[in-house]
Amino acid sequence: MYQPRIHATLGNGVGRCIFDQPHHCTLSATLQAAPLTTLSRYILRQHLGPFCFGVTLIAFALMIDAVLQVMDQVLSKGVSLGLAGQLFLYNLAWILALAVPMAVLIATLMAFGRLAVDHEIIATKASGVSFLQLARPVLGASFLLTVLMVLFNDLVLPDWNHQARNLSADLQRRKAALVLKQKEGSFIHGLGAYSLLVHRVDQAANLLEGITVLDSGGQGPPTTLRAASGELNIYDEGRYIRLTLNEGEFVRFDEGDPERLLRGTFTRQVVHVQDPQRSLSPYQSSFRSDREMDIAALYQAAREQRQRQQGTQRIIDSTLQVFIASLDTAGTDSAGQGVQQGHQAEKFLQKQWNLWEHSGQAADTYWVEIHKKFSIPFACVVFVLLGAPLGALLRRRGAAVSVGISLAFFWTYWMFLIGGEELADRGLVPPALSMWAPNLVFGALGVYLMYCAVVDRPLWRRSTR
């Protein structure tokens, strides 16, 4: 009986294998093993497109919130496109730190899934190339990518996080001149020497109605300006506001006679609101949170907290020794005094214990960030161990399946990471274990899947009953 023969040709002319049946490969043609470097380049090229696709897709999904924040800054707060783009650029750092490992999983699932569907994995096995040899260049590339991401997390990510926080704080500070566009019917302070009350704001046309301005910046008594309407103009990234008041009046006490009230009217009055001492230069803070420090700074901060904790421990130990010694030498006549000293010692020890716990938790927080700078990049290697055999065993070509599986794995990985970080910050789990546990769990699963792919063992077996 005639059996159709299926031709599987490995791309780039590496080899050709003819199948008498879809699932049984017999080498019936001149199948020559290509040099491993040629095969490695071919395998890596298969990952390049899916990897770029994965980075773009995941980065786009993660940056939606950042895009909405930037649009809000531009549309409702008068921030220029330049500053908004700068804020968006700084937020790209943490997005890339998460998108790259996940893109590795998408790329390996798509690439090895396509190779399996096109029978190229079987063709290479028939030529004497094992599945491990197929995965070896991808594993090597994942190690290289891990090193690059560690450097990125240590050299680039902290500074960009710091700049993003400073820029956000600067925009929030400048918003003191813009908050009147959002608050109606209540006095707004923090506008230099002025306090402002606006009953109605037309944000689209920058028109104001029912305006009251209290000017306390002059040498004399404060002046109150009232106007039926006005116009708002914002200049220099929100550093300056110009209020144009139409058809209003001013009221102030006479400087020479405090009991005399001066009143006048105006057709047009311009008020410049500015705060040159704070607004002329961008806001810059030298303080850095744990996510704005490099590895060296984190290690130094953790070391200082441990030394502080050890110093507190010595104080606790010495206090207990002195208190116990005083109890041993105290007589019966001083029982009341001993009780009072006991209460004082208890309060003091409780305070020291709180300091001891705080120092320990602070040190653990710094160590969590140190391990995170290594564990998340190392997920590139773990996801290759998962994605390569899983793509080959599932034999699925489409991007939708690969993205769906990647999202499921990465969501589970991220839940492990967040939960471990929370436990480590509370001192319940060592920081190293909390940050490396996801890699250990998924790495073990990846090794098992790799074994199944090497020995051609199916992920599950159908029941014969």
C-alpha positions as a Markdown table, in Angstrom:
| # | Residue | x | y | z |
|---|---|---|---|---|
| 1 | Met | 0.0 | 0.0 | 0.0 |
| 2 | Tyr | 1.3 | 3.4 | -0.9 |
| 3 | Gln | 2.3 | 5.6 | 2.0 |
| 4 | Pro | 2.7 | 9.3 | 1.3 |
| 5 | Arg | 6.1 | 10.6 | 2.0 |
| 6 | Ile | 6.5 | 13.9 | 3.8 |
| 7 | His | 9.6 | 16.0 | 3.1 |
| 8 | Ala | 11.1 | 18.0 | 5.9 |
| 9 | Thr | 13.8 | 20.3 | 4.9 |
| 10 | Leu | 15.8 | 22.1 | 7.5 |
| 11 | Gly | 16.1 | 25.8 | 6.5 |
| 12 | Asn | 19.3 | 27.2 | 5.1 |
| 13 | Gly | 20.1 | 23.9 | 3.4 |
| 14 | Val | 21.2 | 22.2 | 6.5 |
| 15 | Gly | 19.7 | 18.8 | 5.6 |
| 16 | Arg | 16.7 | 17.0 | 4.3 |
| 17 | Cys | 14.7 | 14.1 | 5.9 |
| 18 | Ile | 12.0 | 12.1 | 4.2 |
| 19 | Phe | 9.2 | 10.6 | 6.3 |
| 20 | Asp | 7.4 | 7.5 | 5.3 |
| 21 | Gln | 4.8 | 8.3 | 8.0 |
| 22 | Pro | 4.2 | 11.6 | 9.8 |
| 23 | His | 5.5 | 10.3 | 13.2 |
| 24 | His | 8.3 | 7.9 | 12.0 |
| 25 | Cys | 11.3 | 9.3 | 10.4 |
| 26 | Thr | 13.6 | 7.1 | 8.4 |
| 27 | Leu | 16.7 | 8.5 | 6.8 |
| 28 | Ser | 16.2 | 7.8 | 3.1 |
| 29 | Ala | 18.1 | 10.7 | 1.5 |
| 30 | Thr | 21.5 | 12.1 | 1.8 |
| 31 | Leu | 21.2 | 13.9 | 5.1 |
| 32 | Gln | 24.4 | 15.5 | 6.0 |
| 33 | Ala | 25.0 | 17.2 | 9.3 |
| 34 | Ala | 26.0 | 20.8 | 8.9 |
| 35 | Pro | 28.6 | 22.4 | 11.0 |
| 36 | Leu | 27.3 | 23.2 | 14.5 |
| 37 | Thr | 28.0 | 26.9 | 14.1 |
| 38 | Thr | 25.8 | 27.0 | 11.0 |
| 39 | Leu | 23.0 | 25.2 | 12.9 |
| 40 | Ser | 23.5 | 27.5 | 15.9 |
| 41 | Arg | 23.2 | 30.6 | 13.7 |
| 42 | Tyr | 20.1 | 29.2 | 12.1 |
| 43 | Ile | 18.5 | 28.4 | 15.5 |
| 44 | Leu | 19.3 | 31.9 | 16.9 |
| 45 | Arg | 17.9 | 33.6 | 13.8 |
| 46 | Gln | 14.6 | 31.8 | 14.3 |
| 47 | His | 14.4 | 33.5 | 17.8 |
| 48 | Leu | 15.3 | 37.0 | 16.7 |
| 49 | Gly | 11.9 | 37.9 | 15.2 |
| 50 | Pro | 9.8 | 36.4 | 17.9 |
| 51 | Phe | 12.0 | 38.0 | 20.6 |
| 52 | Cys | 11.6 | 41.4 | 19.1 |
| 53 | Phe | 7.9 | 40.7 | 18.8 |
| 54 | Gly | 7.7 | 39.7 | 22.4 |
| 55 | Val | 9.6 | 42.7 | 23.7 |
| 56 | Thr | 7.3 | 45.0 | 21.7 |
| 57 | Leu | 4.1 | 43.3 | 22.8 |
| 58 | Ile | 5.0 | 43.1 | 26.5 |
| 59 | Ala | 6.5 | 46.6 | 26.6 |
| 60 | Phe | 3.3 | 47.9 | 25.0 |
| 61 | Ala | 1.1 | 46.1 | 27.5 |
| 62 | Leu | 3.2 | 47.4 | 30.4 |
| 63 | Met | 3.5 | 51.0 | 29.2 |
| 64 | Ile | -0.3 | 51.6 | 28.8 |
| 65 | Asp | -0.5 | 53.0 | 32.3 |
| 66 | Ala | 2.6 | 55.1 | 31.7 |
| 67 | Val | 1.2 | 56.4 | 28.4 |
| 68 | Leu | -2.1 | 57.4 | 30.2 |
| 69 | Gln | -0.1 | 59.3 | 32.8 |
| 70 | Val | 1.9 | 61.1 | 30.2 |
| 71 | Met | -1.3 | 62.0 | 28.3 |
| 72 | Asp | -2.8 | 63.3 | 31.5 |
| 73 | Gln | 0.3 | 65.5 | 32.1 |
| 74 | Val | 0.1 | 66.9 | 28.6 |
| 75 | Leu | -3.7 | 67.4 | 28.2 |
| 76 | Ser | -4.8 | 68.5 | 31.6 |
| 77 | Lys | -1.8 | 69.9 | 33.3 |
| 78 | Gly | -0.1 | 71.9 | 30.5 |
| 79 | Val | 3.1 | 69.9 | 30.5 |
| 80 | Ser | 5.1 | 70.1 | 27.2 |
| 81 | Leu | 5.6 | 67.1 | 25.0 |
| 82 | Gly | 9.3 | 67.3 | 25.7 |
| 83 | Leu | 9.0 | 66.8 | 29.4 |
| 84 | Ala | 6.2 | 64.3 | 29.0 |
| 85 | Gly | 8.4 | 62.3 | 26.6 |
| 86 | Gln | 11.3 | 62.5 | 29.1 |
| 87 | Leu | 9.1 | 61.1 | 31.8 |
| 88 | Phe | 7.9 | 58.3 | 29.5 |
| 89 | Leu | 11.5 | 57.5 | 28.6 |
| 90 | Tyr | 12.6 | 57.2 | 32.2 |
| 91 | Asn | 9.7 | 54.8 | 32.8 |
| 92 | Leu | 10.9 | 52.5 | 30.0 |
| 93 | Ala | 13.7 | 51.2 | 32.2 |
| 94 | Trp | 11.6 | 49.1 | 34.5 |
| 95 | Ile | 9.4 | 48.1 | 31.6 |
| 96 | Leu | 12.4 | 46.7 | 29.7 |
| 97 | Ala | 13.6 | 45.0 | 32.8 |
| 98 | Leu | 10.4 | 42.9 | 32.9 |
| 99 | Ala | 9.7 | 42.6 | 29.2 |
| 100 | Val | 13.0 | 41.1 | 28.2 |
| 101 | Pro | 12.8 | 37.8 | 30.3 |
| 102 | Met | 9.2 | 37.3 | 29.2 |
| 103 | Ala | 10.0 | 37.9 | 25.6 |
| 104 | Val | 12.6 | 35.2 | 25.9 |
| 105 | Leu | 9.9 | 32.7 | 26.9 |
| 106 | Ile | 7.7 | 33.9 | 24.0 |
| 107 | Ala | 10.6 | 33.6 | 21.5 |
| 108 | Thr | 11.6 | 30.1 | 22.5 |
| 109 | Leu | 8.0 | 28.8 | 22.5 |
| 110 | Met | 7.4 | 30.3 | 19.0 |
| 111 | Ala | 10.8 | 29.2 | 17.5 |
| 112 | Phe | 10.9 | 25.7 | 18.8 |
| 113 | Gly | 7.1 | 25.3 | 18.1 |
| 114 | Arg | 7.7 | 26.2 | 14.5 |
| 115 | Leu | 10.7 | 23.9 | 14.2 |
| 116 | Ala | 8.6 | 21.0 | 15.6 |
| 117 | Val | 5.7 | 21.7 | 13.3 |
| 118 | Asp | 8.0 | 21.8 | 10.3 |
| 119 | His | 9.7 | 18.5 | 11.4 |
| 120 | Glu | 13.0 | 20.3 | 11.5 |
| 121 | Ile | 13.8 | 19.0 | 15.0 |
| 122 | Ile | 13.3 | 15.4 | 13.8 |
| 123 | Ala | 15.5 | 16.2 | 10.8 |
| 124 | Thr | 18.3 | 17.4 | 12.9 |
| 125 | Lys | 18.0 | 14.4 | 15.3 |
| 126 | Ala | 18.2 | 12.1 | 12.3 |
| 127 | Ser | 21.5 | 13.7 | 11.4 |
| 128 | Gly | 22.9 | 13.1 | 14.8 |
| 129 | Val | 22.2 | 16.4 | 16.5 |
| 130 | Ser | 20.5 | 16.0 | 19.8 |
| 131 | Phe | 17.8 | 18.3 | 21.2 |
| 132 | Leu | 20.3 | 19.6 | 23.8 |
| 133 | Gln | 22.6 | 20.6 | 20.9 |
| 134 | Leu | 19.7 | 22.5 | 19.4 |
| 135 | Ala | 19.0 | 24.3 | 22.6 |
| 136 | Arg | 22.6 | 25.0 | 23.4 |
| 137 | Pro | 23.0 | 28.2 | 21.4 |
| 138 | Val | 19.8 | 29.5 | 22.8 |
| 139 | Leu | 21.0 | 28.7 | 26.4 |
| 140 | Gly | 24.3 | 30.4 | 25.6 |
| 141 | Ala | 22.5 | 33.5 | 24.3 |
| 142 | Ser | 20.2 | 33.5 | 27.4 |
| 143 | Phe | 23.3 | 33.5 | 29.7 |
| 144 | Leu | 24.7 | 36.5 | 27.7 |
| 145 | Leu | 21.4 | 38.3 | 27.9 |
| 146 | Thr | 21.3 | 37.6 | 31.7 |
| 147 | Val | 24.7 | 39.3 | 32.1 |
| 148 | Leu | 23.6 | 42.3 | 30.0 |
| 149 | Met | 20.3 | 42.6 | 32.0 |
| 150 | Val | 22.2 | 42.5 | 35.3 |
| 151 | Leu | 24.4 | 45.3 | 34.1 |
| 152 | Phe | 21.3 | 47.2 | 32.9 |
| 153 | Asn | 19.6 | 46.7 | 36.3 |
| 154 | Asp | 22.7 | 47.9 | 38.1 |
| 155 | Leu | 23.9 | 50.8 | 35.9 |
| 156 | Val | 20.9 | 52.1 | 34.1 |
| 157 | Leu | 17.7 | 51.2 | 36.0 |
| 158 | Pro | 18.5 | 52.9 | 39.4 |
| 159 | Asp | 19.4 | 56.2 | 37.7 |
| 160 | Trp | 16.4 | 56.2 | 35.5 |
| 161 | Asn | 14.1 | 55.3 | 38.4 |
| 162 | His | 15.7 | 58.2 | 40.3 |
| 163 | Gln | 15.3 | 60.7 | 37.5 |
| 164 | Ala | 11.7 | 59.5 | 36.9 |
| 165 | Arg | 10.9 | 60.2 | 40.6 |
| 166 | Asn | 12.6 | 63.6 | 40.6 |
| 167 | Leu | 10.8 | 64.6 | 37.4 |
| 168 | Ser | 7.4 | 63.4 | 38.7 |
| 169 | Ala | 8.0 | 65.4 | 41.9 |
| 170 | Asp | 9.0 | 68.4 | 39.9 |
| 171 | Leu | 5.8 | 68.2 | 37.9 |
| 172 | Gln | 3.7 | 67.7 | 41.0 |
| 173 | Arg | 5.4 | 70.8 | 42.6 |
| 174 | Arg | 4.7 | 72.9 | 39.5 |
| 175 | Lys | 1.1 | 71.7 | 39.6 |
| 176 | Ala | 0.6 | 74.2 | 42.5 |
| 177 | Ala | 0.1 | 76.8 | 39.7 |
| 178 | Leu | -2.2 | 74.4 | 37.8 |
| 179 | Val | -4.4 | 73.0 | 40.6 |
| 180 | Leu | -6.9 | 75.9 | 40.2 |
| 181 | Lys | -8.0 | 74.2 | 36.9 |
| 182 | Gln | -9.2 | 71.2 | 39.0 |
| 183 | Lys | -10.5 | 72.8 | 42.2 |
| 184 | Glu | -13.6 | 74.9 | 42.2 |
| 185 | Gly | -15.3 | 76.7 | 45.1 |
| 186 | Ser | -12.4 | 76.4 | 47.6 |
| 187 | Phe | -9.3 | 78.5 | 48.3 |
| 188 | Ile | -6.1 | 77.4 | 46.7 |
| 189 | His | -2.9 | 78.2 | 48.6 |
| 190 | Gly | 0.8 | 77.6 | 47.7 |
| 191 | Leu | 0.8 | 80.0 | 44.8 |
| 192 | Gly | 3.6 | 82.2 | 46.1 |
| 193 | Ala | 2.2 | 85.3 | 47.7 |
| 194 | Tyr | -1.3 | 84.6 | 46.4 |
| 195 | Ser | -4.3 | 82.7 | 47.5 |
| 196 | Leu | -7.0 | 82.0 | 44.9 |
| 197 | Leu | -10.7 | 81.2 | 44.9 |
| 198 | Val | -12.4 | 80.3 | 41.6 |
| 199 | His | -16.1 | 79.3 | 41.5 |
| 200 | Arg | -16.1 | 78.0 | 38.0 |
| 201 | Val | -13.3 | 76.9 | 35.6 |
| 202 | Asp | -13.7 | 76.2 | 31.9 |
| 203 | Gln | -10.6 | 74.0 | 31.3 |
| 204 | Ala | -11.0 | 73.8 | 27.5 |
| 205 | Ala | -11.0 | 77.6 | 27.1 |
| 206 | Asn | -8.9 | 78.5 | 30.2 |
| 207 | Leu | -11.7 | 80.9 | 31.3 |
| 208 | Leu | -12.5 | 81.5 | 35.0 |
| 209 | Glu | -15.6 | 82.9 | 36.6 |
| 210 | Gly | -16.2 | 84.2 | 40.1 |
| 211 | Ile | -12.5 | 85.0 | 41.0 |
| 212 | Thr | -11.2 | 86.1 | 44.3 |
| 213 | Val | -7.4 | 86.8 | 44.7 |
| 214 | Leu | -5.8 | 87.5 | 48.1 |
| 215 | Asp | -2.5 | 89.3 | 47.6 |
| 216 | Ser | -0.3 | 89.2 | 50.8 |
| 217 | Gly | 3.0 | 89.8 | 49.1 |
| 218 | Gly | 3.2 | 93.6 | 49.3 |
| 219 | Gln | 4.8 | 95.7 | 52.0 |
| 220 | Gly | 1.4 | 97.1 | 53.1 |
| 221 | Pro | -1.9 | 95.4 | 54.1 |
| 222 | Pro | -3.2 | 92.5 | 52.1 |
| 223 | Thr | -5.2 | 93.3 | 49.0 |
| 224 | Thr | -8.3 | 91.4 | 47.9 |
| 225 | Leu | -9.2 | 91.4 | 44.2 |
| 226 | Arg | -12.6 | 90.2 | 42.9 |
| 227 | Ala | -13.5 | 89.8 | 39.3 |
| 228 | Ala | -16.5 | 88.4 | 37.5 |
| 229 | Ser | -14.4 | 86.6 | 34.9 |
| 230 | Gly | -10.9 | 86.1 | 33.9 |
| 231 | Glu | -8.5 | 84.2 | 31.7 |
| 232 | Leu | -5.7 | 81.7 | 32.7 |
| 233 | Asn | -2.4 | 81.4 | 30.8 |
| 234 | Ile | 0.4 | 79.1 | 31.7 |
| 235 | Tyr | 4.0 | 79.7 | 30.8 |
| 236 | Asp | 7.4 | 78.0 | 31.0 |
| 237 | Glu | 6.3 | 74.4 | 31.8 |
| 238 | Gly | 3.8 | 75.7 | 34.5 |
| 239 | Arg | 6.4 | 77.8 | 36.4 |
| 240 | Tyr | 4.4 | 80.9 | 35.8 |
| 241 | Ile | 0.7 | 81.7 | 35.7 |
| 242 | Arg | -0.8 | 84.9 | 34.3 |
| 243 | Leu | -4.3 | 85.7 | 35.5 |
| 244 | Thr | -6.1 | 88.3 | 33.5 |
| 245 | Leu | -9.0 | 89.7 | 35.6 |
| 246 | Asn | -11.9 | 91.5 | 33.9 |
| 247 | Glu | -14.4 | 93.9 | 35.4 |
| 248 | Gly | -13.6 | 93.7 | 39.0 |
| 249 | Glu | -12.8 | 95.5 | 42.2 |
| 250 | Phe | -10.0 | 95.7 | 44.8 |
| 251 | Val | -10.3 | 96.1 | 48.6 |
| 252 | Arg | -7.6 | 96.8 | 51.1 |
| 253 | Phe | -7.1 | 98.7 | 54.4 |
| 254 | Asp | -5.5 | 102.1 | 54.3 |
| 255 | Glu | -1.9 | 101.7 | 55.4 |
| 256 | Gly | -2.0 | 105.1 | 57.1 |
| 257 | Asp | -5.3 | 104.5 | 58.8 |
| 258 | Pro | -6.0 | 100.8 | 59.5 |
| 259 | Glu | -9.6 | 101.5 | 60.2 |
| 260 | Arg | -10.2 | 103.0 | 56.8 |
| 261 | Leu | -11.2 | 100.6 | 53.9 |
| 262 | Leu | -10.1 | 101.5 | 50.4 |
| 263 | Arg | -12.2 | 100.2 | 47.5 |
| 264 | Gly | -11.7 | 100.7 | 43.8 |
| 265 | Thr | -12.7 | 99.2 | 40.5 |
| 266 | Phe | -10.8 | 98.1 | 37.4 |
| 267 | Thr | -11.6 | 97.0 | 33.9 |
| 268 | Arg | -8.6 | 94.8 | 33.4 |
| 269 | Gln | -6.0 | 93.6 | 35.9 |
| 270 | Val | -3.1 | 91.2 | 35.3 |
| 271 | Val | -1.8 | 89.1 | 38.1 |
| 272 | His | 1.5 | 87.2 | 37.7 |
| 273 | Val | 1.7 | 84.1 | 39.9 |
| 274 | Gln | 5.2 | 82.8 | 40.4 |
| 275 | Asp | 7.6 | 81.4 | 43.0 |
| 276 | Pro | 11.1 | 82.1 | 41.7 |
| 277 | Gln | 12.9 | 80.7 | 44.8 |
| 278 | Arg | 11.5 | 77.2 | 44.1 |
| 279 | Ser | 10.3 | 77.2 | 40.5 |
| 280 | Leu | 13.3 | 78.5 | 38.5 |
| 281 | Ser | 15.3 | 75.3 | 38.8 |
| 282 | Pro | 14.0 | 71.7 | 38.4 |
| 283 | Tyr | 13.4 | 69.7 | 41.5 |
| 284 | Gln | 16.3 | 67.4 | 42.4 |
| 285 | Ser | 16.6 | 65.2 | 45.4 |
| 286 | Ser | 19.7 | 63.4 | 46.4 |
| 287 | Phe | 17.8 | 60.8 | 48.4 |
| 288 | Arg | 17.5 | 57.4 | 46.8 |
| 289 | Ser | 15.1 | 54.7 | 47.7 |
| 290 | Asp | 16.1 | 51.0 | 47.5 |
| 291 | Arg | 15.0 | 50.8 | 43.9 |
| 292 | Glu | 17.1 | 53.8 | 42.9 |
| 293 | Met | 20.4 | 52.3 | 44.2 |
| 294 | Asp | 23.0 | 50.2 | 42.5 |
| 295 | Ile | 24.3 | 47.0 | 44.0 |
| 296 | Ala | 27.3 | 48.7 | 45.8 |
| 297 | Ala | 25.0 | 51.3 | 47.4 |
| 298 | Leu | 22.5 | 48.6 | 48.4 |
| 299 | Tyr | 25.2 | 46.4 | 49.9 |
| 300 | Gln | 26.5 | 49.4 | 51.9 |
| 301 | Ala | 23.1 | 50.3 | 53.1 |
| 302 | Ala | 22.3 | 46.8 | 54.2 |
| 303 | Arg | 25.6 | 46.5 | 56.0 |
| 304 | Glu | 25.0 | 49.7 | 57.9 |
| 305 | Gln | 21.5 | 48.4 | 59.0 |
| 306 | Arg | 23.1 | 45.1 | 60.1 |
| 307 | Gln | 25.7 | 47.0 | 62.1 |
| 308 | Arg | 23.0 | 49.2 | 63.7 |
| 309 | Gln | 21.0 | 46.0 | 64.5 |
| 310 | Gln | 24.1 | 44.5 | 66.2 |
| 311 | Gly | 24.6 | 47.7 | 68.2 |
| 312 | Thr | 21.0 | 47.6 | 69.4 |
| 313 | Gln | 21.4 | 43.9 | 70.3 |
| 314 | Arg | 24.4 | 44.8 | 72.5 |
| 315 | Ile | 22.4 | 47.4 | 74.2 |
| 316 | Ile | 19.6 | 45.0 | 74.9 |
| 317 | Asp | 22.0 | 42.3 | 76.2 |
| 318 | Ser | 23.7 | 44.8 | 78.5 |
| 319 | Thr | 20.5 | 46.2 | 79.8 |
| 320 | Leu | 19.2 | 42.7 | 80.6 |
| 321 | Gln | 22.4 | 41.9 | 82.4 |
| 322 | Val | 22.3 | 45.0 | 84.6 |
| 323 | Phe | 18.6 | 44.5 | 85.4 |
| 324 | Ile | 19.1 | 40.9 | 86.4 |
| 325 | Ala | 22.1 | 41.8 | 88.5 |
| 326 | Ser | 20.1 | 44.5 | 90.3 |
| 327 | Leu | 17.4 | 42.0 | 91.1 |
| 328 | Asp | 19.9 | 39.6 | 92.6 |
| 329 | Thr | 21.4 | 42.3 | 94.9 |
| 330 | Ala | 18.1 | 44.0 | 95.9 |
| 331 | Gly | 16.7 | 43.4 | 99.3 |
| 332 | Thr | 13.1 | 42.9 | 100.4 |
| 333 | Asp | 12.9 | 46.6 | 101.5 |
| 334 | Ser | 13.5 | 47.7 | 97.9 |
| 335 | Ala | 10.8 | 45.5 | 96.3 |
| 336 | Gly | 8.7 | 48.5 | 95.3 |
| 337 | Gln | 11.7 | 50.2 | 93.8 |
| 338 | Gly | 12.5 | 47.0 | 91.9 |
| 339 | Val | 9.0 | 46.9 | 90.4 |
| 340 | Gln | 9.4 | 50.5 | 89.2 |
| 341 | Gln | 12.8 | 49.8 | 87.7 |
| 342 | Gly | 11.3 | 46.7 | 86.0 |
| 343 | His | 8.6 | 48.9 | 84.3 |
| 344 | Gln | 11.2 | 51.3 | 83.2 |
| 345 | Ala | 13.5 | 48.5 | 81.9 |
| 346 | Glu | 10.5 | 47.0 | 80.0 |
| 347 | Lys | 9.7 | 50.2 | 78.2 |
| 348 | Phe | 13.3 | 50.8 | 77.3 |
| 349 | Leu | 13.8 | 47.2 | 76.1 |
| 350 | Gln | 10.6 | 47.4 | 74.0 |
| 351 | Lys | 11.9 | 50.6 | 72.3 |
| 352 | Gln | 15.2 | 48.9 | 71.6 |
| 353 | Trp | 13.5 | 45.8 | 70.3 |
| 354 | Asn | 11.4 | 47.9 | 67.9 |
| 355 | Leu | 14.7 | 49.5 | 66.7 |
| 356 | Trp | 16.2 | 46.1 | 66.3 |
| 357 | Glu | 13.3 | 44.8 | 64.2 |
| 358 | His | 13.3 | 48.0 | 62.1 |
| 359 | Ser | 17.0 | 47.7 | 61.3 |
| 360 | Gly | 16.6 | 44.0 | 60.4 |
| 361 | Gln | 13.7 | 44.6 | 58.1 |
| 362 | Ala | 15.5 | 47.5 | 56.4 |
| 363 | Ala | 18.5 | 45.3 | 55.8 |
| 364 | Asp | 16.3 | 42.6 | 54.4 |
| 365 | Thr | 14.6 | 45.1 | 52.1 |
| 366 | Tyr | 18.0 | 46.1 | 50.7 |
| 367 | Trp | 19.1 | 42.5 | 50.3 |
| 368 | Val | 15.8 | 41.7 | 48.4 |
| 369 | Glu | 16.7 | 44.4 | 45.9 |
| 370 | Ile | 20.2 | 43.0 | 45.5 |
| 371 | His | 19.0 | 39.5 | 44.8 |
| 372 | Lys | 16.2 | 40.9 | 42.5 |
| 373 | Lys | 18.8 | 42.5 | 40.3 |
| 374 | Phe | 20.2 | 39.0 | 39.6 |
| 375 | Ser | 17.2 | 36.7 | 39.9 |
| 376 | Ile | 14.9 | 38.5 | 37.3 |
| 377 | Pro | 17.6 | 38.6 | 34.6 |
| 378 | Phe | 18.4 | 34.9 | 35.3 |
| 379 | Ala | 14.8 | 34.2 | 34.4 |
| 380 | Cys | 16.0 | 34.4 | 30.8 |
| 381 | Val | 17.9 | 31.1 | 31.3 |
| 382 | Val | 15.0 | 29.6 | 33.2 |
| 383 | Phe | 12.5 | 30.5 | 30.5 |
| 384 | Val | 14.7 | 29.0 | 27.8 |
| 385 | Leu | 14.7 | 25.7 | 29.8 |
| 386 | Leu | 10.9 | 26.0 | 29.9 |
| 387 | Gly | 10.2 | 27.3 | 26.5 |
| 388 | Ala | 12.4 | 25.2 | 24.3 |
| 389 | Pro | 11.2 | 21.8 | 25.3 |
| 390 | Leu | 7.6 | 23.0 | 25.8 |
| 391 | Gly | 7.5 | 24.5 | 22.3 |
| 392 | Ala | 8.9 | 21.3 | 20.8 |
| 393 | Leu | 6.6 | 19.0 | 22.8 |
| 394 | Leu | 3.4 | 21.0 | 22.2 |
| 395 | Arg | 4.1 | 21.5 | 18.5 |
| 396 | Arg | 2.2 | 24.8 | 18.1 |
| 397 | Arg | 3.2 | 27.4 | 15.5 |
| 398 | Gly | 0.9 | 30.3 | 16.3 |
| 399 | Ala | 1.9 | 33.3 | 18.3 |
| 400 | Ala | -1.4 | 33.4 | 20.2 |
| 401 | Val | -0.7 | 30.1 | 21.9 |
| 402 | Ser | 2.9 | 31.1 | 22.7 |
| 403 | Val | 1.8 | 34.4 | 24.2 |
| 404 | Gly | -1.0 | 32.8 | 26.2 |
| 405 | Ile | 1.4 | 30.2 | 27.7 |
| 406 | Ser | 4.0 | 32.9 | 28.4 |
| 407 | Leu | 1.5 | 35.1 | 30.2 |
| 408 | Ala | 0.3 | 32.2 | 32.4 |
| 409 | Phe | 3.9 | 31.3 | 33.3 |
| 410 | Phe | 5.0 | 34.9 | 33.9 |
| 411 | Trp | 2.0 | 35.7 | 35.9 |
| 412 | Thr | 2.7 | 32.7 | 38.2 |
| 413 | Tyr | 6.3 | 33.7 | 38.3 |
| 414 | Trp | 5.5 | 37.2 | 39.2 |
| 415 | Met | 3.1 | 36.2 | 42.0 |
| 416 | Phe | 5.9 | 34.0 | 43.4 |
| 417 | Leu | 8.2 | 37.0 | 43.3 |
| 418 | Ile | 5.8 | 39.5 | 44.9 |
| 419 | Gly | 4.8 | 37.0 | 47.6 |
| 420 | Gly | 8.4 | 36.2 | 48.4 |
| 421 | Glu | 9.3 | 39.9 | 48.5 |
| 422 | Glu | 6.5 | 40.6 | 51.0 |
| 423 | Leu | 7.6 | 37.7 | 53.2 |
| 424 | Ala | 11.2 | 38.8 | 53.1 |
| 425 | Asp | 10.4 | 42.4 | 53.9 |
| 426 | Arg | 8.6 | 41.1 | 57.0 |
| 427 | Gly | 11.6 | 39.0 | 58.0 |
| 428 | Leu | 9.7 | 35.7 | 57.6 |
| 429 | Val | 11.7 | 34.3 | 54.7 |
| 430 | Pro | 15.4 | 34.9 | 53.9 |
| 431 | Pro | 15.8 | 37.5 | 51.0 |
| 432 | Ala | 17.8 | 35.1 | 48.9 |
| 433 | Leu | 15.2 | 32.3 | 49.1 |
| 434 | Ser | 12.3 | 34.7 | 48.4 |
| 435 | Met | 13.9 | 36.1 | 45.2 |
| 436 | Trp | 15.3 | 32.8 | 43.9 |
| 437 | Ala | 12.5 | 30.5 | 44.8 |
| 438 | Pro | 10.6 | 31.2 | 41.5 |
| 439 | Asn | 13.7 | 30.4 | 39.5 |
| 440 | Leu | 14.3 | 27.2 | 41.5 |
| 441 | Val | 10.7 | 26.0 | 40.9 |
| 442 | Phe | 10.4 | 26.9 | 37.3 |
| 443 | Gly | 14.0 | 25.8 | 36.6 |
| 444 | Ala | 13.3 | 22.4 | 38.0 |
| 445 | Leu | 10.2 | 22.2 | 35.8 |
| 446 | Gly | 12.3 | 23.3 | 32.9 |
| 447 | Val | 14.9 | 20.6 | 33.5 |
| 448 | Tyr | 12.1 | 17.9 | 33.6 |
| 449 | Leu | 10.6 | 19.2 | 30.3 |
| 450 | Met | 14.1 | 19.3 | 28.7 |
| 451 | Tyr | 14.5 | 15.6 | 29.8 |
| 452 | Cys | 11.2 | 14.8 | 28.2 |
| 453 | Ala | 12.2 | 16.5 | 24.9 |
| 454 | Val | 15.6 | 14.8 | 24.8 |
| 455 | Val | 14.1 | 11.2 | 25.3 |
| 456 | Asp | 11.0 | 12.0 | 23.2 |
| 457 | Arg | 8.7 | 11.4 | 26.2 |
| 458 | Pro | 5.2 | 13.0 | 25.8 |
| 459 | Leu | 4.0 | 15.4 | 28.5 |
| 460 | Trp | 1.0 | 13.1 | 29.1 |
| 461 | Arg | -0.1 | 9.7 | 28.0 |
| 462 | Arg | -3.6 | 8.9 | 26.9 |
| 463 | Ser | -5.3 | 6.1 | 28.8 |
| 464 | Thr | -5.6 | 2.9 | 26.8 |
| 465 | Arg | -8.9 | 2.0 | 28.4 |
